[in-house]
Each structure stands twice: as C-alpha cells, then as structure tokens.
Amino acid sequence: MNLDDKYGFLADVPNVHNYRYLLLLALEATCDSAHPVIEFGVDDGSTPFLHAYCEGEGRGLVSVEEDFGKLLPFRRFQSDRHD
C-alpha cells in the first residue's frame, strides 16, 4: 500500500491526535468501497481531514455527534458528500 498524504493527515500530528496514522491507513485500505466513511464524534483533529479526503476522493462522509453545541462549528463542512 502506498500512502500518499496529499490531504495532510500526517502533518504536525500532536500526540492527542496520533490516531490519524491509523485513520489514513484505514481510508486507503477501503478506498475502493462504495460505502461512505462514518465519523463518530466531530473534532478539529479529524473532521477537517476526513472532509478534505472524502471531497478529494469523491467519497461520502457521515459525521455523527450527539452534542449539538459541539456540532455547530462543524456545520461549515456540510456538502453534497458530507452529512
């Protein structure tokens, strides 16, 4: 598997967001899937990267967040591909 970090997943990863290495591997391993990517809980460490990746690769993204107050700032990412 050739990891191309064209969406910045691995740039300046603080320890609290070290899961992004595995997230990029999972996205690349499922890149041929017809199913959308699902994100449980929005966060500055994942949502912008997942959004950029899915928009760039033509994949759907569904972000799920139970805290409406936490979700509000991330509504700016809503698009035809991102619910």
TIRO-2110 file (N, C-alpha, C; in Angstrom, 1 decimal):
// TIRO-2110
0.8, -1.2, 0.0, N, 1, A
0.0, 0.0, 0.0, CA, 1, A
0.9, 1.2, 0.0, C, 1, A
0.6, 2.1, -0.9, N, 2, A
1.4, 3.4, -1.0, CA, 2, A
0.6, 4.5, -0.3, C, 2, A
1.1, 5.0, 0.7, N, 3, A
0.4, 6.1, 1.4, CA, 3, A
0.8, 7.5, 0.9, C, 3, A
-0.2, 8.1, 0.3, N, 4, A
0.0, 9.5, -0.3, CA, 4, A
-0.7, 10.4, 0.7, C, 4, A
0.0, 11.2, 1.4, N, 5, A
-0.6, 12.1, 2.4, CA, 5, A
-0.9, 13.5, 1.8, C, 5, A
-1.6, 13.5, 0.6, N, 6, A
-1.9, 14.7, 0.0, CA, 6, A
-3.0, 15.6, 0.7, C, 6, A
-3.6, 15.0, 1.7, N, 7, A
-4.6, 15.8, 2.5, CA, 7, A
-4.1, 16.2, 3.9, C, 7, A
-2.9, 16.0, 4.2, N, 8, A
-2.3, 16.5, 5.4, CA, 8, A
-2.6, 15.7, 6.7, C, 8, A
-3.0, 14.5, 6.6, N, 9, A
-3.3, 13.7, 7.8, CA, 9, A
-2.1, 13.6, 8.7, C, 9, A
-0.9, 13.5, 8.1, N, 10, A
0.3, 13.2, 8.9, CA, 10, A
1.2, 14.5, 9.2, C, 10, A
0.7, 15.6, 8.8, N, 11, A
1.5, 16.8, 9.1, CA, 11, A
1.2, 17.4, 10.5, C, 11, A
2.3, 17.6, 11.2, N, 12, A
2.2, 18.2, 12.6, CA, 12, A
1.2, 17.5, 13.4, C, 12, A
1.3, 16.2, 13.6, N, 13, A
0.3, 15.4, 14.4, CA, 13, A
0.8, 15.4, 15.9, C, 13, A
-0.1, 16.1, 16.7, N, 14, A
0.2, 16.1, 18.1, CA, 14, A
-0.1, 14.7, 18.7, C, 14, A
0.4, 14.4, 19.9, N, 15, A
0.2, 13.1, 20.5, CA, 15, A
-1.3, 12.8, 20.7, C, 15, A
-2.1, 13.8, 21.0, N, 16, A
-3.5, 13.6, 21.2, CA, 16, A
-4.3, 13.2, 19.9, C, 16, A
-3.7, 13.5, 18.8, N, 17, A
-4.3, 13.1, 17.5, CA, 17, A
-3.5, 12.0, 16.8, C, 17, A
-2.7, 11.2, 17.5, N, 18, A
-1.9, 10.2, 16.9, CA, 18, A
-2.6, 9.1, 16.2, C, 18, A
-4.0, 9.0, 16.4, N, 19, A
-4.8, 8.1, 15.7, CA, 19, A
-4.9, 8.3, 14.2, C, 19, A
-4.5, 9.5, 13.8, N, 20, A
-4.6, 9.9, 12.3, CA, 20, A
-3.7, 9.0, 11.5, C, 20, A
-2.7, 8.4, 12.0, N, 21, A
-1.8, 7.5, 11.2, CA, 21, A
-2.7, 6.3, 10.8, C, 21, A
-3.4, 5.7, 11.8, N, 22, A
-4.2, 4.5, 11.5, CA, 22, A
-5.5, 4.9, 10.7, C, 22, A
-6.0, 6.1, 10.9, N, 23, A
-7.1, 6.6, 10.1, CA, 23, A
-6.8, 6.6, 8.7, C, 23, A
-5.6, 7.2, 8.3, N, 24, A
-5.2, 7.2, 6.9, CA, 24, A
-5.0, 5.8, 6.4, C, 24, A
-4.4, 4.9, 7.1, N, 25, A
-4.3, 3.5, 6.7, CA, 25, A
-5.7, 2.9, 6.4, C, 25, A
-6.6, 3.1, 7.3, N, 26, A
-8.0, 2.6, 7.1, CA, 26, A
-8.6, 3.2, 5.9, C, 26, A
-8.5, 4.5, 5.6, N, 27, A
-9.1, 5.1, 4.5, CA, 27, A
-8.5, 4.5, 3.2, C, 27, A
-7.2, 4.4, 3.2, N, 28, A
-6.5, 3.8, 2.0, CA, 28, A
-6.9, 2.4, 1.7, C, 28, A
-7.1, 1.6, 2.8, N, 29, A
-7.4, 0.2, 2.7, CA, 29, A
-8.8, 0.0, 2.2, C, 29, A
-9.7, 1.0, 2.4, N, 30, A
-11.1, 0.9, 1.9, CA, 30, A
-11.4, 1.9, 0.8, C, 30, A
-10.4, 2.3, 0.1, N, 31, A
-10.6, 3.3, -0.9, CA, 31, A
-11.5, 2.9, -2.1, C, 31, A
-11.6, 1.6, -2.3, N, 32, A
-12.5, 1.1, -3.4, CA, 32, A
-13.9, 0.8, -2.9, C, 32, A
-14.2, 1.1, -1.7, N, 33, A
-15.5, 0.8, -1.1, CA, 33, A
-16.6, 1.8, -1.7, C, 33, A
-17.8, 1.3, -1.9, N, 34, A
-18.9, 2.2, -2.4, CA, 34, A
-19.6, 2.8, -1.2, C, 34, A
-19.2, 2.4, 0.0, N, 35, A
-19.9, 2.9, 1.2, CA, 35, A
-19.2, 4.2, 1.7, C, 35, A
-20.0, 5.0, 2.4, N, 36, A
-19.5, 6.3, 2.9, CA, 36, A
-18.6, 6.0, 4.1, C, 36, A
-17.7, 6.9, 4.4, N, 37, A
-16.9, 6.9, 5.6, CA, 37, A
-17.8, 7.5, 6.7, C, 37, A
-17.8, 6.9, 7.9, N, 38, A
-18.6, 7.4, 9.0, CA, 38, A
-17.6, 7.8, 10.2, C, 38, A
-17.9, 9.0, 10.7, N, 39, A
-17.1, 9.6, 11.8, CA, 39, A
-18.0, 9.7, 13.0, C, 39, A
-17.6, 9.0, 14.1, N, 40, A
-18.3, 9.1, 15.3, CA, 40, A
-17.7, 10.2, 16.2, C, 40, A
-18.3, 11.3, 16.3, N, 41, A
-17.8, 12.4, 17.1, CA, 41, A
-16.9, 13.4, 16.3, C, 41, A
-17.3, 14.6, 16.2, N, 42, A
-16.6, 15.6, 15.4, CA, 42, A
-15.5, 16.2, 16.2, C, 42, A
-14.4, 16.6, 15.6, N, 43, A
-13.2, 17.1, 16.3, CA, 43, A
-12.3, 17.8, 15.3, C, 43, A
-11.6, 18.8, 15.8, N, 44, A
-10.7, 19.5, 14.9, CA, 44, A
-9.5, 18.6, 14.4, C, 44, A
-9.3, 17.5, 15.1, N, 45, A
-8.2, 16.6, 14.8, CA, 45, A
-8.6, 15.6, 13.7, C, 45, A
-9.9, 15.5, 13.4, N, 46, A
-10.3, 14.5, 12.4, CA, 46, A
-11.3, 15.1, 11.3, C, 46, A
-12.3, 15.8, 11.7, N, 47, A
-13.3, 16.3, 10.8, CA, 47, A
-12.7, 17.0, 9.6, C, 47, A
-11.9, 18.0, 9.8, N, 48, A
-11.4, 18.7, 8.6, CA, 48, A
-10.6, 17.8, 7.6, C, 48, A
-9.8, 16.9, 8.2, N, 49, A
-9.0, 16.0, 7.4, CA, 49, A
-9.9, 15.0, 6.7, C, 49, A
-10.9, 14.4, 7.4, N, 50, A
-11.8, 13.5, 6.7, CA, 50, A
-12.6, 14.2, 5.6, C, 50, A
-13.0, 15.4, 5.9, N, 51, A
-13.8, 16.2, 4.9, CA, 51, A
-12.9, 16.4, 3.6, C, 51, A
-11.7, 16.8, 3.8, N, 52, A
-10.8, 17.1, 2.7, CA, 52, A
-10.6, 15.8, 1.9, C, 52, A
-10.3, 14.7, 2.6, N, 53, A
-10.0, 13.4, 2.0, CA, 53, A
-11.3, 13.0, 1.2, C, 53, A
-12.4, 13.0, 1.8, N, 54, A
-13.6, 12.5, 1.1, CA, 54, A
-14.0, 13.3, -0.1, C, 54, A
-13.9, 14.6, 0.1, N, 55, A
-14.2, 15.5, -1.0, CA, 55, A
-13.3, 15.3, -2.2, C, 55, A
-12.0, 15.2, -1.9, N, 56, A
-11.0, 15.0, -2.9, CA, 56, A
-11.1, 13.6, -3.6, C, 56, A
-11.5, 12.6, -2.9, N, 57, A
-11.5, 11.3, -3.4, CA, 57, A
-12.9, 10.9, -3.9, C, 57, A
-13.9, 11.8, -3.7, N, 58, A
-15.3, 11.5, -4.2, CA, 58, A
-16.0, 10.5, -3.3, C, 58, A
-15.7, 10.5, -2.1, N, 59, A
-16.3, 9.5, -1.1, CA, 59, A
-17.3, 10.3, -0.3, C, 59, A
-18.3, 9.6, 0.2, N, 60, A
-19.3, 10.2, 1.1, CA, 60, A
-18.7, 10.1, 2.5, C, 60, A
-19.2, 11.1, 3.3, N, 61, A
-18.8, 11.2, 4.7, CA, 61, A
-20.0, 11.5, 5.6, C, 61, A
-20.2, 10.7, 6.6, N, 62, A
-21.3, 11.0, 7.6, CA, 62, A
-20.6, 11.2, 8.9, C, 62, A
-20.8, 12.4, 9.5, N, 63, A
-20.3, 12.7, 10.8, CA, 63, A
-21.5, 12.7, 11.8, C, 63, A
-21.3, 11.9, 12.9, N, 64, A
-22.3, 11.7, 13.9, CA, 64, A
-21.8, 12.4, 15.2, C, 64, A
-22.6, 13.2, 15.8, N, 65, A
-22.2, 13.9, 17.0, CA, 65, A
-23.5, 14.0, 17.9, C, 65, A
-23.5, 13.6, 19.1, N, 66, A
-24.6, 13.7, 20.0, CA, 66, A
-24.8, 15.1, 20.7, C, 66, A
-23.7, 15.8, 20.8, N, 67, A
-23.7, 17.1, 21.4, CA, 67, A
-23.9, 18.2, 20.3, C, 67, A
-25.1, 18.7, 20.3, N, 68, A
-25.5, 19.7, 19.2, CA, 68, A
-24.6, 20.9, 19.3, C, 68, A
-24.2, 21.3, 20.5, N, 69, A
-23.4, 22.5, 20.7, CA, 69, A
-22.0, 22.3, 20.1, C, 69, A
-21.5, 21.1, 20.2, N, 70, A
-20.2, 20.7, 19.7, CA, 70, A
-20.2, 20.6, 18.1, C, 70, A
-21.4, 20.2, 17.6, N, 71, A
-21.6, 20.0, 16.2, CA, 71, A
-21.7, 21.3, 15.4, C, 71, A
-22.2, 22.4, 16.0, N, 72, A
-22.5, 23.6, 15.3, CA, 72, A
-21.3, 24.2, 14.6, C, 72, A
-20.1, 24.3, 15.1, N, 73, A
-19.0, 24.9, 14.4, CA, 73, A
-18.6, 24.0, 13.2, C, 73, A
-19.0, 22.8, 13.2, N, 74, A
-18.6, 21.9, 12.1, CA, 74, A
-19.6, 21.8, 10.9, C, 74, A
-20.7, 22.5, 11.1, N, 75, A
-21.7, 22.5, 10.0, CA, 75, A
-21.2, 23.2, 8.8, C, 75, A
-20.1, 23.9, 8.9, N, 76, A
-19.5, 24.6, 7.7, CA, 76, A
-19.0, 23.5, 6.7, C, 76, A
-18.8, 22.3, 7.2, N, 77, A
-18.3, 21.3, 6.3, CA, 77, A
-19.4, 20.5, 5.5, C, 77, A
-20.6, 20.8, 5.9, N, 78, A
-21.7, 20.1, 5.2, CA, 78, A
-21.7, 20.4, 3.7, C, 78, A
-21.9, 19.3, 3.0, N, 79, A
-21.9, 19.4, 1.5, CA, 79, A
-22.7, 18.3, 0.9, C, 79, A
-22.7, 18.2, -0.4, N, 80, A
-23.4, 17.0, -1.0, CA, 80, A
-22.8, 15.7, -0.6, C, 80, A
-21.5, 15.7, -0.3, N, 81, A
-20.8, 14.4, 0.1, CA, 81, A
-20.7, 14.3, 1.6, C, 81, A
-21.0, 15.3, 2.3, N, 82, A
-20.7, 15.3, 3.8, CA, 82, A
-22.0, 15.6, 4.5, C, 82, A
-22.6, 14.6, 5.2, N, 83, A
-23.8, 14.8, 6.1, CA, 83, A
-23.4, 14.9, 7.5, C, 83, A
END
